[in-house]
Amino acid sequence: QAQLVESGGGLVQAGGSLRLSCAASGLTFSSYAMGWFRQAPGQEREFVGCITWSGSTTYYADSVKGRFTISRDNAKRMVYLQMTTMKPEDTAVYYCAASLGAVRTTEAGYHYWGQGTQVTVSS
């Protein structure tokens, strides 16, 4: 059974950095594009960024472009979200998700989701 487990969340001051990790199991990881989404309290879940199965191409939401970087290690079945110059508005639960084949910038088409990890940015 496919499983995605996020880790690395926590409390960070504005301007600081944090790296989230997502460990995949039970799926052919290198066949999946991977995405990161986030959901702030009282808001809908939103796209943060995604990476193709090969890791050659990434896409980001405008709100995080230039500050966040997604990478992956297919040998380790891991995907990462490096967050820098963080802002209070980055506070949210962050989710990783897997999409078989095509990379996607919306929730539709992501087959598997992690349970999420809380990120809180203090001002």
C-alpha positions in Angstrom: 0.0 0.0 0.0 1.4 3.4 -1.0 2.3 5.7 1.8 3.8 9.2 2.0 5.1 10.5 5.3 6.2 14.1 5.7 8.6 15.3 8.4 10.6 18.4 9.3 7.9 20.8 10.2 8.1 23.0 13.2 8.4 26.6 14.4 10.7 29.1 12.7 11.1 32.8 12.9 10.3 35.0 10.0 13.3 35.1 7.6 14.4 31.7 8.7 14.6 28.4 6.8 13.2 24.9 7.1 13.5 21.8 5.1 10.6 19.4 4.8 11.1 15.8 3.8 8.6 13.3 2.3 9.4 9.6 2.4 7.5 7.4 -0.1 6.9 3.7 0.2 4.7 1.1 -1.6 4.9 2.7 -5.0 7.3 2.9 -7.9 8.6 6.3 -6.8 10.5 7.2 -9.9 7.2 6.9 -11.9 5.5 9.6 -10.0 5.7 13.4 -10.2 5.6 14.8 -6.7 3.9 17.9 -5.4 3.8 20.0 -2.3 0.6 21.7 -1.1 -0.3 23.6 2.0 -3.4 24.5 4.0 -3.6 27.4 6.4 -6.3 27.6 9.0 -9.7 28.5 7.5 -8.4 28.4 4.0 -8.5 25.9 1.2 -5.5 23.7 0.4 -3.2 25.4 -2.2 -0.5 24.4 -4.5 3.1 25.2 -3.5 5.2 23.4 -6.1 5.9 20.2 -7.9 8.7 18.3 -9.5 8.7 15.9 -12.5 9.5 12.2 -12.0 13.1 12.7 -13.2 13.6 15.8 -11.1 14.6 17.8 -14.2 11.8 20.3 -14.0 10.0 22.1 -11.1 7.1 24.5 -10.9 6.2 26.9 -8.1 3.4 29.0 -7.0 4.1 32.7 -7.4 3.9 33.2 -3.6 6.9 31.0 -3.0 8.9 31.4 -6.2 12.5 32.3 -5.5 12.2 31.2 -1.8 11.2 27.6 -1.9 13.0 24.8 -3.8 11.8 21.2 -4.4 14.2 18.4 -5.0 14.0 14.6 -5.0 16.3 11.6 -4.6 14.8 8.6 -6.4 17.3 6.2 -5.0 16.1 7.1 -1.5 12.5 7.6 -2.5 12.5 11.0 -1.0 11.3 14.4 -2.0 12.2 17.7 -0.2 10.9 21.2 0.2 13.6 23.7 1.1 12.0 26.8 2.4 14.0 30.0 2.9 13.2 33.6 3.7 10.1 32.4 5.4 7.1 34.6 6.1 4.3 34.4 8.7 1.9 33.8 5.7 3.8 30.5 5.1 2.2 29.1 8.2 0.2 26.1 7.2 0.0 22.3 7.2 2.2 21.1 4.4 1.4 18.0 2.4 3.3 16.0 -0.2 1.4 14.2 -2.9 2.2 11.8 -5.7 0.9 11.9 -9.3 1.4 9.0 -11.6 3.2 10.3 -14.7 2.4 13.9 -15.4 3.4 16.7 -13.1 0.4 18.8 -12.0 -0.2 22.1 -10.4 -3.7 21.3 -9.0 -4.9 18.7 -6.5 -6.8 16.8 -9.2 -4.7 13.8 -10.4 -2.6 13.4 -7.3 -3.2 9.8 -6.3 -1.6 9.6 -2.9 -1.3 12.1 -0.1 0.7 12.3 3.1 -0.8 13.2 6.5 0.8 16.6 6.6 3.3 18.4 8.8 2.7 21.7 10.6 4.9 24.7 9.8 4.5 27.8 11.9 6.4 31.0 11.1 6.5 33.6 13.9 6.8 37.3 13.2 
